[in-house]
Amino acid sequence: MKKLLTLLVCACAAFTLQAQEISMGGGGAENPTINADNSVTFTFNAPNVAKIELEGDFLPAREVKAGERTYSTTRTSLAKSAEGVFSITTAPLESDFYTYNLYIDGVRVVDPNNVYQNRDVANLINYFIIGGGHGDLFDVQDVPHGNVAKVWYPSPRAKMAQRRMSVYTPAGYNAADRRTKYPVLYIMHGIGGDENAWIDGGRVPQVLDNLIASGEAEKMIVVVTNSNMSQQASPGDAPASRHRPQLMVPGNMDGQFEESFLDVVEFIESNYNVYKDKAHRALAGLSMGGFHTIYISANYPDLFDYVCPLSAAIVAPQGDRNSYIYQDLDAKLAVQFKKAPKLYWIACGNADFLVKNNKDFLKKLVDNGYKCEYHETEGGHTWKNWRNYLTMFVPRLFK
């Protein structure tokens, strides 16, 4: 037993030393270093590591063949000096919000020298911001700030006593001031996400603060739902929920969420100082949330004057529970567009695996003479696109 304990202590010490070695970086410097020309340098002091690779949305992609499969990757090896210091400097980058991960001897990890990170489903991802332009929208600026609350609400239609959502209220919101009313944007995450996704990955508080402060957007409340009906809240934030977040969970595209969405609207309109009419409600969502956006707005045509499906997962629903939600979409769209929304705003990346589905849906709308907008951007099914879409459609709301 004593020998075993000694071995365990030695193993822990060795692991700690290696972690310290990596986390020390180049001379203890933080990562990344943003240079004067907006190139970015990453440095790691790790003489006992054989290989470090960087993967990020700011690096050029290349095609890699693995057996019969070909895939695209941005993974790039860092150069290693004789002293064991790994480093790489990118080309100058545009002002934006960027994300990345490291691979240390083939193992995907977050950068130990960068404390700034988000969780996307079960992945932790580092980020940095290059300011001086578009990236300023995603950063905290010296402007009046709103607040974000994690709010529990009852969902009787889902037979759940408590579910959780995130609610952003703009600077100056005063619950006691019942005379001042606000419009509401309801926004939904993609598959595997939760009520934290748009707050963290989408930078909703920062984007709204900055657009409102500049006068580009109206003051509004933003509600971020949890669309997974098998969950009360994000993993770890509800009873018996400390499990690894999963991409595929039951009860997210079978009609339950669409049916129970009225519980969210009713709670907000009973507990916040908001307008209670179609002209002051907006609905948006990414991927699975875009799927929900299409079906919720079609099933409740008098609720939303602003409808924004983003990279929408226009796919077959799961199972047949509450199938009435998904039946007769064409007829429901005809009713919805009889009193057309002020804005029906569709967006998708040109490399998104769902772009054809979105174009087919667009054609359906156009062929029927329904007024809508379509925005096709560079890139794929990524938060980079969805953050940018947020900055594009929010200034169009409630005008």
C-alpha positions as CSV (number, residue, x, y, z in Angstrom):
1,M,0.0,0.0,0.0
2,K,2.8,2.4,0.9
3,K,4.5,1.7,-2.4
4,L,1.2,2.3,-4.3
5,L,0.7,5.6,-2.5
6,T,4.3,6.6,-3.4
7,L,3.7,5.8,-7.1
8,L,0.4,7.8,-7.1
9,V,2.1,10.8,-5.5
10,C,4.9,10.7,-8.1
11,A,2.4,10.4,-10.9
12,C,0.4,13.4,-9.7
13,A,3.6,15.4,-9.2
14,A,4.7,14.6,-12.8
15,F,1.3,15.6,-14.2
16,T,1.3,18.8,-12.2
17,L,4.8,19.7,-13.4
18,Q,3.9,19.1,-17.0
19,A,0.7,21.2,-16.6
20,Q,2.8,23.9,-15.0
21,E,5.3,23.7,-17.8
22,I,2.6,24.2,-20.5
23,S,0.8,26.9,-18.5
24,M,4.0,28.9,-18.0
25,G,3.9,29.8,-21.7
26,G,6.8,31.8,-23.2
27,G,8.3,33.5,-20.1
28,G,4.9,33.4,-18.4
29,A,3.3,35.5,-21.1
30,E,-0.4,35.4,-21.7
31,N,-1.8,33.9,-24.9
32,P,-2.5,35.1,-27.5
33,T,-0.4,38.2,-28.2
34,I,-2.1,40.6,-30.6
35,N,0.6,42.4,-32.5
36,A,0.5,46.0,-33.8
37,D,-0.4,44.8,-37.3
38,N,-3.3,42.6,-35.9
39,S,-1.3,39.4,-36.5
40,V,-1.5,37.1,-33.5
41,T,1.3,35.1,-31.8
42,F,0.9,32.0,-29.7
43,T,3.8,30.8,-27.6
44,F,4.2,27.7,-25.3
45,N,7.3,26.6,-23.4
46,A,6.9,22.8,-23.4
47,P,10.2,21.0,-24.1
48,N,8.8,17.6,-23.2
49,V,5.9,17.9,-25.7
50,A,6.5,16.5,-29.2
51,K,3.8,18.4,-31.1
52,I,1.4,21.3,-30.6
53,E,-1.2,22.2,-33.2
54,L,-3.5,25.2,-33.4
55,E,-7.1,25.0,-34.7
56,G,-9.0,28.2,-35.2
57,D,-11.6,30.0,-37.3
58,F,-8.9,32.5,-38.3
59,L,-6.6,30.0,-40.0
60,P,-6.8,28.8,-43.6
61,A,-8.6,25.5,-44.1
62,R,-7.1,22.6,-46.1
63,E,-8.5,19.3,-47.3
64,V,-7.3,16.2,-45.6
65,K,-7.9,12.6,-46.8
66,A,-8.4,9.9,-44.1
67,G,-9.1,6.6,-45.8
68,E,-12.2,7.0,-47.9
69,R,-13.1,10.2,-46.2
70,T,-12.0,13.8,-47.0
71,Y,-12.5,16.5,-44.5
72,S,-11.6,20.2,-44.0
73,T,-9.4,21.3,-41.2
74,T,-7.5,24.4,-40.0
75,R,-5.1,22.4,-37.7
76,T,-1.7,23.9,-38.1
77,S,1.6,22.8,-36.4
78,L,3.6,25.2,-34.3
79,A,7.3,25.5,-34.8
80,K,9.5,24.2,-31.9
81,S,12.8,25.8,-31.1
82,A,15.9,24.1,-29.8
83,E,14.9,25.3,-26.3
84,G,11.5,23.6,-26.5
85,V,9.4,26.7,-27.1
86,F,6.5,26.3,-29.6
87,S,5.3,29.4,-31.4
88,I,3.3,30.5,-34.4
89,T,2.3,33.9,-35.7
90,T,-0.8,34.3,-37.9
91,A,-1.3,36.7,-40.8
92,P,-2.8,40.1,-39.9
93,L,-6.5,39.5,-39.0
94,E,-9.6,41.7,-39.5
95,S,-11.3,43.1,-36.4
96,D,-13.6,40.3,-35.1
97,F,-14.3,37.7,-32.4
98,Y,-12.1,34.6,-33.0
99,T,-12.1,31.1,-31.4
100,Y,-9.5,28.3,-31.2
101,N,-8.3,25.1,-29.6
102,L,-5.0,23.4,-29.2
103,Y,-3.9,19.8,-29.8
104,I,-1.1,18.7,-27.6
105,D,0.4,15.5,-28.8
106,G,-2.9,14.8,-30.5
107,V,-5.1,15.6,-27.5
108,R,-7.6,18.4,-27.9
109,V,-7.3,20.9,-25.0
110,V,-8.0,24.6,-24.2
111,D,-5.1,27.0,-24.0
112,P,-3.9,27.0,-20.4
113,N,-2.5,30.5,-20.9
114,N,-5.9,32.0,-22.0
115,V,-8.6,32.1,-19.3
116,Y,-11.2,33.4,-21.8
117,Q,-13.3,30.5,-23.0
118,N,-16.9,29.4,-23.8
119,R,-18.6,26.0,-23.7
120,D,-20.3,24.8,-26.9
121,V,-22.2,21.6,-26.1
122,A,-19.4,19.5,-24.5
123,N,-16.5,21.5,-25.9
124,L,-14.5,24.2,-24.2
125,I,-13.3,26.8,-26.7
126,N,-10.8,29.7,-26.2
127,Y,-11.5,33.1,-27.7
128,F,-9.9,36.4,-28.3
129,I,-11.1,39.7,-29.8
130,I,-9.4,42.0,-32.2
131,G,-10.8,45.5,-31.7
132,G,-10.8,48.6,-33.8
133,G,-13.8,47.6,-36.0
134,H,-16.5,44.9,-36.2
135,G,-14.9,43.1,-33.3
136,D,-15.8,45.9,-31.0
137,L,-19.5,44.9,-31.1
138,F,-18.6,41.6,-29.3
139,D,-16.5,43.2,-26.6
140,V,-17.4,45.0,-23.4
141,Q,-17.3,48.7,-24.1
142,D,-17.7,51.7,-21.9
143,V,-21.4,52.1,-22.4
144,P,-24.5,51.6,-20.2
145,H,-24.9,47.8,-19.5
146,G,-27.9,45.7,-19.3
147,N,-28.4,42.7,-17.0
148,V,-28.7,39.0,-17.6
149,A,-30.8,36.9,-15.2
150,K,-31.2,33.1,-15.1
151,V,-35.0,32.8,-14.6
152,W,-37.0,29.8,-13.6
153,Y,-40.6,29.6,-14.9
154,P,-43.4,27.1,-14.8
155,S,-44.3,25.2,-18.0
156,P,-47.7,23.6,-17.4
157,R,-48.0,22.7,-21.1
158,A,-44.9,20.6,-20.7
159,K,-46.1,19.3,-17.3
160,M,-42.9,20.7,-15.8
161,A,-43.0,22.7,-12.6
162,Q,-39.7,24.5,-13.3
163,R,-37.7,25.3,-16.5
164,R,-35.0,27.8,-16.9
165,M,-34.3,30.6,-19.4
166,S,-31.8,33.5,-19.6
167,V,-33.3,37.0,-19.8
168,Y,-31.4,40.1,-20.9
169,T,-32.9,43.4,-19.8
170,P,-31.4,46.6,-21.3
171,A,-29.7,49.4,-19.4
172,G,-32.3,51.5,-17.6
173,Y,-34.9,48.7,-17.2
174,N,-36.8,49.3,-14.0
175,A,-39.2,46.6,-12.9
176,A,-41.1,49.1,-10.8
177,D,-41.7,51.4,-13.8
178,R,-44.8,49.7,-15.2
179,R,-45.4,52.6,-17.6
180,T,-42.3,52.0,-19.7
181,K,-42.8,49.0,-22.0
182,Y,-40.2,47.1,-24.0
183,P,-40.4,44.9,-27.1
184,V,-39.1,41.3,-26.8
185,L,-36.8,39.2,-28.9
186,Y,-37.1,35.4,-28.2
187,I,-34.0,33.6,-29.5
188,M,-33.3,29.9,-29.5
189,H,-30.1,27.8,-29.6
190,G,-29.1,24.9,-31.8
191,I,-29.0,21.2,-31.1
192,G,-27.0,20.4,-28.0
193,G,-27.2,24.0,-26.8
194,D,-29.1,25.5,-23.9
195,E,-30.1,28.8,-22.3
196,N,-26.5,29.8,-22.0
197,A,-25.6,29.3,-25.7
198,W,-26.6,32.7,-27.1
199,I,-25.4,34.5,-23.9
200,D,-21.9,33.1,-24.1
201,G,-21.2,31.9,-27.7
202,G,-23.6,34.5,-29.3
203,R,-22.4,37.5,-27.1
204,V,-26.0,38.7,-26.8
205,P,-25.3,41.0,-23.8
206,Q,-22.3,42.7,-25.4
207,V,-23.9,43.0,-28.9
208,L,-27.2,44.4,-27.5
209,D,-25.4,46.8,-25.1
210,N,-23.3,48.2,-27.9
211,L,-26.0,48.4,-30.6
212,I,-28.4,50.1,-28.2
213,A,-25.8,52.5,-27.0
214,S,-24.9,53.5,-30.6
215,G,-28.6,54.1,-31.4
216,E,-28.6,51.3,-34.0
217,A,-31.0,49.1,-32.1
218,E,-34.1,49.8,-30.1
219,K,-34.0,49.0,-26.4
220,M,-35.4,45.5,-26.0
221,I,-35.6,42.5,-23.7
222,V,-34.0,39.3,-25.0
223,V,-35.2,35.9,-23.9
224,V,-32.9,32.8,-24.5
225,T,-34.8,29.6,-24.0
226,N,-33.7,26.0,-23.3
227,S,-35.3,24.2,-26.1
228,N,-34.4,20.6,-24.9
229,M,-37.6,19.3,-23.3
230,S,-35.7,16.5,-21.5
231,Q,-33.9,19.2,-19.5
232,Q,-35.1,21.7,-16.9
233,A,-31.9,23.7,-17.4
234,S,-28.4,23.5,-18.8
235,P,-26.3,20.6,-17.5
236,G,-25.2,21.1,-14.0
237,D,-27.8,23.7,-13.3
238,A,-30.8,21.5,-12.5
239,P,-31.3,18.6,-10.1
240,A,-29.4,15.4,-11.1
241,S,-28.0,17.0,-14.2
242,R,-24.3,16.8,-13.7
243,H,-23.6,14.8,-16.8
244,R,-21.6,15.5,-19.9
245,P,-23.6,17.7,-22.3
246,Q,-24.7,15.8,-25.3
247,L,-25.4,16.9,-28.9
248,M,-28.5,14.6,-29.3
249,V,-31.0,14.6,-26.5
250,P,-34.7,13.5,-26.6
251,G,-37.6,15.9,-26.8
252,N,-36.1,18.7,-28.9
253,M,-37.7,18.4,-32.4
254,D,-40.9,16.4,-31.7
255,G,-43.3,19.2,-31.1
256,Q,-43.1,19.5,-27.3
257,F,-41.1,22.7,-27.3
258,E,-43.2,24.4,-29.9
259,E,-46.4,23.4,-28.0
260,S,-45.0,24.7,-24.7
261,F,-43.5,27.9,-26.1
262,L,-46.6,29.8,-25.1
263,D,-45.6,29.2,-21.4
264,V,-42.5,31.3,-22.1
265,V,-44.4,34.2,-23.7
266,E,-47.0,34.2,-21.0
267,F,-44.4,34.2,-18.2
268,I,-42.5,37.1,-19.7
269,E,-45.7,39.1,-20.3
270,S,-46.8,38.5,-16.8
271,N,-43.5,39.4,-15.1
272,Y,-41.8,42.0,-17.2
273,N,-42.7,45.4,-18.5
274,V,-43.3,44.5,-22.1
275,Y,-45.7,45.2,-24.9
276,K,-48.1,42.4,-25.5
277,D,-48.8,42.6,-29.3
278,K,-47.4,41.1,-32.5
279,A,-45.6,44.3,-33.5
280,H,-43.4,44.1,-30.4
281,R,-42.4,40.4,-30.6
282,A,-39.5,38.9,-32.5
283,L,-38.5,35.2,-32.9
284,A,-35.1,33.9,-34.0
285,G,-33.0,30.8,-33.7
286,L,-30.0,29.0,-35.1
287,S,-30.0,25.5,-36.7
288,M,-32.5,23.6,-34.6
289,G,-33.6,26.9,-33.2
290,G,-34.3,28.0,-36.8
291,F,-36.5,24.9,-37.2
292,H,-38.3,25.9,-34.1
293,T,-38.6,29.5,-35.4
294,I,-40.3,28.4,-38.6
295,Y,-42.8,26.1,-36.9
296,I,-43.6,28.3,-33.9
297,S,-44.2,31.3,-36.0
298,A,-46.3,29.3,-38.5
299,N,-48.4,27.7,-35.7
300,Y,-49.0,31.0,-33.9
301,P,-49.3,33.5,-36.8
302,D,-50.6,36.3,-34.7
303,L,-47.7,36.3,-32.3
304,F,-44.6,37.5,-34.1
305,D,-44.0,40.4,-36.6
306,Y,-40.3,39.6,-36.9
307,V,-39.2,36.1,-37.8
308,C,-35.5,35.2,-38.3
309,P,-34.5,31.6,-38.9
310,L,-30.7,31.3,-39.1
311,S,-29.0,28.3,-40.8
312,A,-32.3,26.6,-40.1
313,A,-32.4,22.8,-39.7
314,I,-35.2,22.4,-42.2
315,V,-35.4,18.6,-41.8
316,A,-37.9,15.9,-40.9
317,P,-39.2,16.2,-37.3
318,Q,-38.5,13.4,-34.8
319,G,-41.2,10.8,-34.3
320,D,-44.9,11.7,-34.4
321,R,-45.6,13.2,-31.0
322,N,-47.6,16.4,-31.4
323,S,-47.3,15.9,-35.1
324,Y,-50.1,18.5,-35.6
325,I,-47.4,21.1,-35.0
326,Y,-45.6,19.9,-38.2
327,Q,-48.6,19.1,-40.3
328,D,-49.9,21.3,-43.1
329,L,-46.9,23.7,-43.1
330,D,-47.9,25.2,-46.5
331,A,-51.4,26.0,-45.3
332,K,-50.1,27.5,-42.1
333,L,-47.6,29.6,-44.0
334,A,-50.4,30.9,-46.2
335,V,-52.3,32.0,-43.1
336,Q,-49.1,33.5,-41.6
337,F,-48.3,35.5,-44.7
338,K,-51.9,36.7,-45.2
339,K,-51.0,39.3,-42.6
340,A,-47.3,39.1,-43.4
341,P,-44.6,39.6,-40.8
342,K,-42.9,43.0,-41.1
343,L,-39.6,41.1,-41.4
344,Y,-39.0,37.5,-42.4
345,W,-35.2,37.3,-42.4
346,I,-33.4,34.1,-43.5
347,A,-29.6,33.7,-43.3
348,C,-27.2,30.8,-44.1
349,G,-23.6,30.3,-44.9
350,N,-22.6,29.3,-48.4
351,A,-20.6,26.3,-47.1
352,D,-23.3,25.3,-44.5
353,F,-24.5,21.7,-44.9
354,L,-28.0,23.1,-44.6
355,V,-27.7,25.8,-47.3
356,K,-29.7,23.7,-49.9
357,N,-32.5,23.1,-47.5
358,N,-32.7,26.9,-46.7
359,K,-32.6,27.7,-50.4
360,D,-35.4,25.2,-51.1
361,F,-37.5,26.8,-48.2
362,L,-36.7,30.3,-49.7
363,K,-38.0,29.1,-53.1
364,K,-41.2,27.9,-51.5
365,L,-41.8,31.4,-50.0
366,V,-40.8,33.3,-53.1
367,D,-42.9,31.1,-55.4
368,N,-45.9,31.8,-53.2
369,G,-45.3,35.5,-53.3
370,Y,-44.4,35.8,-49.6
371,K,-42.3,38.7,-48.7
372,C,-39.0,37.6,-47.2
373,E,-35.2,38.4,-47.2
374,Y,-32.4,35.9,-47.8
375,H,-28.8,36.6,-46.7
376,E,-26.1,34.2,-47.8
377,T,-22.7,34.7,-46.2
378,E,-19.3,33.1,-46.4
379,G,-18.6,30.1,-44.2
380,G,-20.4,27.2,-42.7
381,H,-22.6,26.1,-39.7
382,T,-20.6,28.2,-37.2
383,W,-21.0,30.6,-34.3
384,K,-18.9,33.1,-36.4
385,N,-21.8,33.4,-38.8
386,W,-24.6,33.4,-36.1
387,R,-22.9,36.2,-34.1
388,N,-22.7,38.2,-37.3
389,Y,-26.3,37.5,-38.1
390,L,-27.3,38.8,-34.7
391,T,-25.5,42.1,-35.5
392,M,-27.3,42.3,-38.8
393,F,-30.9,41.6,-37.9
394,V,-31.2,43.2,-34.4
395,P,-31.0,46.7,-35.9
396,R,-34.0,45.8,-38.1
397,L,-36.3,44.9,-35.2
398,F,-39.1,47.1,-33.9
399,K,-38.5,49.9,-36.3
